[in-house]
Amino acid sequence: MTSPPRCKAERAGVVVVEVNARGTSQRCSNCGQVVEKCLRQRQHVCCCGLALHRDVNAARNILALARTGPAEPNVGVNSHVLRNRHL
């Protein structure tokens, strides 16, 4: 069954890509290294030199997954809406 937000997005010409967002705030969006942190830690700092808000890091990883697809099949997929022009 298709969700109402997904239908609305598709009618508006938006491509909906499903990706598993699990672990996207832990994995460095620059080098791929897993940098474990507790939830209260809001800054992502990696040994490669990347430092940014953990949500921005997660968003970069989600976009990369939507563009290229996962390295392996995912279980528990979450929907994230991306506009055509960004893909």
C-alpha positions, 0 to 999 in steps of 0.5 A: 500500500502506498502512503498518502505523503508518497502519493502526494510527492509523486503527483508533484513530480518528486521522486521518492527513494527508500533508504535504510537510515539506520547508522547514518549519523554514526558513519562518516559521510566523508570517509565512511569510518564508523564513529560511534557516539551517544545520542546526546553527542550532537557533533560528528568529529572524525579522524579524517578531519570532518566535523559537522552536526551529526544530523547534517552528516546523517543527511549526507549519508542518506542522500548518498544512499539514495543516489547510489543505493546500499552496498547490501540489502537493507531491512527496515527501510525508511522513506526519505523524499528527494526532488528530481533535480537533486538526484 
